[in-house]
């Protein structure tokens, strides 16, 4: 059986730390409220971030300068 958190392997170390911090904070809030939708949304967002980090072509495309609609570069 594949490890259910294996997707975290593609996250850089500093991103893993942010994931843990955000997860603890959101999970605590969810426990208080008795609703866990926000926690599952957070995990989905982080899984998508991990997918980006695992795709070198996508990382490269998203790491360059971005041209905004007015034709000026945003750094």
Number of C-alpha atoms within 10 A of each C-alpha: 3 5 6 7 8 8 15 19 12 17 19 11 11 8 15 16 12 12 17 11 11 15 18 13 12 18 19 14 15 15 11 10 9 10 11 16 12 14 20 13 11 17 15 12 12 20 17 13 16 19 17 17 18 16 11 11 11 12 13 11 10 11 9 10 10 13 11 9 7 6 8 9 10 9 7
